[in-house]
Amino acid sequence: MNDHLISMYIDNELSLDDKIVFVETIHGNENFKEDAVSLLRQEKLLRSEVVDHLPALDIREPGK
């Protein structure tokens, strides 16, 4: 249930009343807070830019 609530918070799918419950829960439960922060960090990585190319490299075969 907590992961679902955190996911809804991240995706901005909570009503204002639900957001109040979320904030009150975070302030009252250290484990919930840590889970929320962890999932927010994961979401940040997922939304970061994807490397779609690498710089050209001059790779030579040994002995050549």
N, C-alpha and C positions, 0 to 999 in steps of 0.2 A: 504494500500500500504506500509506504513512504517513497519508494522509487517512482511510483506512478505520480504522486503529488509533486515530487521534484521535477520530473519530466514535464508535467503540465506547467509548472512555474517557468522552466527554461523556455518552453514553447509559447509562453504568454497566453495560456489557455484557461487561466483561473479568473473567476469573478473577483471583484474587490473583497467580498466576504471571505472567499477561499484564500486570497492573498493574506488577509489578516490572520487566518488560522495558520498559514504557512509560516509567517514571521513569528507568531507566538510559539509555534512548535520548535522552530529553530533556536529561539532564545531559551527554551526550557529543556532542550535535549541535545547534549553534546554529540552523541552518535549521529543523530539526524543532521546536525550541522555539518559534521565531517563528511557524511554521505553526500549532502547537497554540494559542498565545495568540491569534492572529488568528481562528481558528475558534471559540474560546471566547467572544471578544468578539462575533462574529457571532451565536452561539447566544444570548448574553445579550440582544442586540437583538431577536431573534426571539421570545424568551419574555417580553419586556417588555409592559406593558399597551398595548393598542391604543386609540387615541382613537376613541371611538364617537359623540361629539357635540361640537359647537362652541358656544360661548356665543352668545347672540342678538346680532346686530349691527344697528345703525341705519344702513342704507345708503340714501342719497338720490340720486336721479337729478340730474345737473347741470341747473341752471336751474329747479329746483322747490323 
